[in-house]
Amino acid sequence: EEAAVVAAFVRTATCGISGRLGESGYVEFHTEYQEPVCNRPMSTNCTISYRTIQCPQACPFIVPSATFPCLLECVSEHGCSSYNAGLALPDASEHVCRPCSIRN
């Protein structure tokens, strides 16, 4: 039990992926960080910036959840709106999905 507390504390010292949606349908947390994967909800202990997370080349864009800021997915440029309809524009320079700006 004490080792789990220490591992959780150590895990929060660095920003990264701390859990992924598992086969059970729930986010599974681990004591070591995990590599980001494509098209699968993941949790992070990072701040809202997500700048330290590197998604795979097949899905290089980070799209945060519309409901939970600590959940995200790595998607292709065409997948931005599938996880969060409000962030449909892929930003190739930052590798994040952004809201579309509509001008009148």
N, C-alpha and C positions, 0 to 999 in steps of 0.2 A: 504494500500500500504506500509506504514512504517513497519507494522507487518511482511509482507512478506520479506522485506529486512532484518529485524532483524533475522527472522527464517532462511533465507539463510545463514547469517553470522554464526549463532549458529551451523547450520548443518555442516559447513566446519571446525569447531573446532575439530570434531571427525571423524575418518575414518570409513566408512561403506557403505552399499548399499543405494544409494540416489534415485534410480529409477529402474523400471522394464518395459520390453516390455509389453504393454497393449493389450487389445483386438482390439484396433484401429490400431495396427501395428506400433505405435510410443512409444518411451520410455516415461513413465509417471513419473514425479518427484513429490515427497512429502516432506513436511517440516519435518516429522519425519523419522527416519531410518526404513528400512524394513528388514525383515528376508530374507536371501537368499533362493531361490527356485531352484528346479532341472530343467535343460534343458530349460532355459528361459533367453535370454540376459538381463543383468542388468548393470546399471551404478554405478560407485563408485567415490568417491572423494579421495580415497587412492592414495598413491604413487604407483609406479610400483611393490612394494613388495607384496601387498595384504595380508600380514601376519595376520592382525587382523580379516579377514573375515573367518567365520566358516561355511562351506557348510553343508547341511543336510547329515546324514549318508548314505542315499540312493544314493547320488551323491557327494562324499567327495572331488572331485578334481576340482580345479579352473583352467579354461583355458581362458586366455585373448584373445580378438579379434586380428586377424592378422592385422587389419586396424586401430582400435581405441583403444589405451591403457587404456582408462577409461571404456571400456566395457568388460564384462566377462560373463562366464556361469559356473554353478556348474554341473559337469557331473560324470558319473560312470567311472571306469577305461577303459571301452571300448568306451567311448564317447569322449575321448580327441581329436582325429583327426576329429570328425564330425564338431566341431565349428572352429577349427584352424588346418589345415592339417600339418602345420609346427611343431606342438607340440603334437606328437602322443604318447609319452612315459609317462605313469602315474608314478609320483614319490611318493611312499607311505609314505616316511618319511616327506616330505614337503607338501603333499596333493596339488600338482600343476602338470600340464601337461608340459613336457619339450621336447625339440627337441631330436630326436634320434641321437646318435653319431655313425657315420659309419666310420669304419676304413678299410684301404686297406691292 
